């Protein structure tokens, strides 16, 4: 019963944050090219964390020379899984959360002080804690996979044809961001001989660049 009550309170608080969420605009790919600080929101499952570890060099290279900060789930020690060299690691403790499990005000301010320009959510299952972070950093480009949380949690969604294959989901996210950053989307869309397997990425890229042309970041 207590767990159900906490869930209800968390949902109520998140709904209030959603209604207060502003909608700033971004110019792509400039905002990705000029990123200096990026926050990666990690999932809590060991299997997913192990998979993400393999893609960390690609993420660091994608946003180079930006500082990459890894945010773990509350209380989850990831130092033994992820390398400290080249990354910052943040692990919120229980006293930095609200009673309902969302990020507390002091912890939100702590993250805001970092002035992250990009927040990338790698959770494949919705997390109230991560959702509260996304809704509390409106000035950042908030990236997530399509058909997941949607707006206003994300202002840049990347669609993928993969539903449960963690490795290919993460690979698709990174490859699509690389294409978007390098301005290659339009060329791929116009090419009739695109390699098999890039179709779903092309859909996401087309949406993202349509937003860039219109000066907004939300996908439709």
LOSEVO-780986 format. One line per 2 residues: number of its first residue (from 1); for each residue x, y, z of C-alpha. Coordinates in pm, 1 decimal, m for minus. Layout:
<nodes>
NUM	X,Y,Z  ...
</nodes>
This chain:
<nodes>
1	0.0,0.0,0.0  282.9,239.1,85.8
3	450.0,172.3,m248.3  125.2,249.3,m427.0
5	88.6,575.8,m235.8  444.0,679.8,m321.4
7	377.6,604.3,m687.1  62.6,816.4,m680.4
9	245.1,1108.9,m518.6  529.8,1078.7,m770.0
11	284.1,1079.6,m1063.5  108.0,1384.7,m920.0
13	434.1,1574.8,m878.9  553.4,1479.5,m1228.2
15	224.8,1594.3,m1380.9  268.4,1931.1,m1212.8
17	622.6,1959.9,m1348.7  500.3,1868.0,m1696.8
19	247.6,2150.9,m1695.0  517.3,2397.6,m1588.8
21	768.7,2281.7,m1850.0  874.1,2558.8,m2091.5
23	950.6,2485.2,m2457.5  1277.5,2651.9,m2561.0
25	1392.9,2620.1,m2921.7  1724.7,2488.7,m3048.5
27	1913.4,2500.8,m3375.8  2042.9,2167.6,m3503.6
29	2311.7,2056.5,m3553.5  2477.2,2361.9,m3393.7
31	2360.6,2278.1,m3044.0  2523.0,1933.3,m3066.9
33	2845.0,2064.2,m3219.2  2891.2,2322.4,m2943.8
35	2810.6,2101.2,m2645.8  3052.8,2139.0,m2356.3
37	2874.8,1943.3,m2082.3  2656.5,1635.1,m2125.8
39	2468.0,1432.9,m1867.2  2401.1,1063.7,m1932.9
41	2111.1,920.5,m1729.0  2185.3,553.7,m1671.9
43	1936.9,269.8,m1613.0  1940.4,53.8,m1303.2
45	1966.4,m291.5,m1459.7  2308.0,m458.7,m1468.7
47	2247.6,m602.1,m1817.3  2178.2,m260.7,m1966.0
49	2466.8,m100.2,m1777.9  2707.4,m361.4,m1911.9
51	2584.9,m295.9,m2265.0  2614.6,82.4,m2227.2
53	2971.4,48.5,m2105.1  3070.5,m81.7,m2449.4
55	2936.4,236.2,m2611.7  3097.7,487.2,m2374.8
57	3399.9,548.7,m2601.6  3162.5,625.2,m2890.8
59	2955.8,862.2,m2677.6  3267.6,1042.4,m2560.0
61	3395.3,1065.9,m2917.1  3054.7,1187.2,m3040.3
63	3051.9,1486.3,m2807.9  3427.3,1544.5,m2790.1
65	3565.8,1760.5,m2628.3  3261.2,1789.5,m2400.1
67	3276.2,1673.5,m2039.4  3062.9,1360.1,m1998.2
69	2892.9,1299.7,m1663.4  2726.8,966.8,m1582.4
71	2427.2,977.9,m1348.6  2346.3,648.6,m1180.1
73	2019.6,544.1,m1024.6  1994.7,644.9,m655.4
75	2216.4,437.8,m431.1  2353.7,228.6,m716.6
77	2732.6,211.9,m705.7  2864.1,191.3,m1062.5
79	3231.6,269.1,m1004.7  3316.2,m99.5,m1044.6
81	3137.1,m110.7,m1380.5  3224.1,219.6,m1543.0
83	3569.7,371.0,m1579.3  3636.9,692.2,m1391.0
85	3900.6,801.7,m1640.2  3744.2,1040.8,m1887.0
87	3406.2,1055.0,m1710.4  3245.5,1211.2,m1405.0
89	3020.4,980.7,m1202.4  2732.8,1103.9,m988.3
91	2546.4,873.9,m748.3  2256.6,1037.3,m561.4
93	2193.6,912.3,m210.8  1859.8,845.0,m42.3
95	1863.6,1176.4,144.1  1879.5,1361.3,m189.6
97	1541.0,1224.5,m295.7  1186.5,1320.5,m208.3
99	967.7,1083.0,m10.1  814.8,968.2,m339.5
101	1154.8,891.0,m495.0  1196.9,1194.6,m720.5
103	1507.5,1410.5,m724.1  1495.0,1656.5,m433.0
105	1513.4,2033.6,m479.8  1870.0,2058.0,m352.3
107	1984.0,1782.0,m589.1  1808.6,1945.4,m882.6
109	1989.5,2269.9,m803.8  2313.5,2074.1,m775.4
111	2261.2,1943.5,m1130.2  2154.0,2283.5,m1262.0
113	2477.5,2432.2,m1135.9  2663.2,2202.2,m1376.5
115	2486.6,2383.6,m1665.7  2443.6,2070.6,m1878.1
117	2363.2,2153.4,m2239.7  2263.8,1798.1,m2337.0
119	2090.0,1530.7,m2128.8  2073.6,1182.5,m2277.6
121	1832.7,931.5,m2122.2  1944.7,571.3,m2174.3
123	1665.9,415.9,m1968.7  1456.6,165.6,m2161.6
125	1197.6,149.3,m1883.1  1038.6,465.0,m1743.2
127	1195.2,587.7,m1420.1  1024.9,846.2,m1199.1
129	1364.5,962.5,m1072.3  1501.2,1018.6,m1422.9
131	1173.9,1175.1,m1535.6  1203.1,1432.7,m1257.9
133	1554.8,1516.4,m1377.6  1443.5,1560.4,m1738.0
135	1157.7,1791.0,m1638.8  1387.8,2000.8,m1421.3
137	1645.2,2084.9,m1690.4  1438.8,2267.9,m1955.0
139	1734.7,2461.7,m2094.2  1907.7,2142.0,m2207.6
141	1857.4,1934.2,m2519.9  1694.4,1624.2,m2372.6
143	1746.0,1317.5,m2587.5  1560.3,988.3,m2564.2
145	1434.8,707.0,m2780.7  1107.8,743.5,m2965.4
147	783.2,586.1,m2842.0  902.4,608.4,m2482.1
149	834.1,910.2,m2258.9  783.5,1160.7,m2541.0
151	730.0,1530.0,m2485.7  786.8,1729.4,m2272.7
153	1042.0,1492.4,m2117.7  1237.0,1489.6,m2444.4
155	1275.4,1762.4,m2700.5  1471.4,1536.8,m2933.3
157	1336.1,1184.2,m2981.8  1521.0,926.3,m3189.6
159	1312.0,652.9,m3340.8  1442.6,300.8,m3380.2
161	1293.1,m19.6,m3515.8  1440.2,m214.2,m3224.0
163	1212.1,m275.6,m2926.5  1399.8,m507.7,m2690.3
165	1749.5,m543.7,m2833.9  1944.8,m317.6,m2597.3
167	2264.1,m326.8,m2798.0  2099.3,m221.4,m3124.8
169	1880.4,38.3,m2952.5  2185.4,213.5,m2809.3
171	2378.7,173.6,m3133.1  2089.1,327.9,m3327.0
173	2069.8,624.7,m3089.0  2439.5,699.6,m3119.3
175	2457.5,654.1,m3496.1  2154.7,876.1,m3549.2
177	2301.5,1148.8,m3329.6  2626.4,1126.4,m3522.2
179	2442.6,1170.7,m3853.0  2246.2,1461.4,m3712.0
181	2555.4,1628.3,m3576.6  2744.1,1584.4,m3903.2
183	2452.2,1707.9,m4113.8  2431.7,1387.6,m4316.5
185	2060.5,1320.9,m4277.7  1940.8,1493.6,m4591.4
187	2188.5,1306.1,m4809.1  2074.2,970.5,m4668.4
189	1709.5,1057.4,m4713.0  1764.1,1144.9,m5079.3
191	1967.4,833.7,m5154.9  1755.8,547.6,m5299.0
193	2029.0,297.1,m5216.9  2044.2,339.7,m4843.1
195	2173.0,20.0,m4677.6  1920.5,m206.8,m4515.7
197	1884.1,m137.0,m4147.2  1901.8,242.9,m4177.9
199	1535.1,294.6,m4256.1  1421.4,357.4,m3901.5
201	1713.7,588.1,m3837.0  1627.1,787.1,m4148.8
203	1276.2,850.3,m4017.1  1415.2,992.9,m3696.8
205	1671.0,1202.5,m3880.4  1409.9,1345.2,m4112.1
207	1197.4,1455.3,m3817.7  1495.1,1604.3,m3638.8
209	1606.4,1807.7,m3937.8  1252.3,1922.1,m4008.8
211	1263.4,2065.4,m3657.3  1595.6,2229.0,m3731.7
213	1457.8,2396.4,m4041.5  1158.1,2523.8,m3847.4
215	1372.6,2638.8,m3553.6  1211.3,2403.2,m3302.0
217	1333.8,2089.6,m3139.6  1025.5,1883.4,m3068.9
219	951.8,1594.7,m3298.9  603.4,1519.6,m3423.5
</nodes>
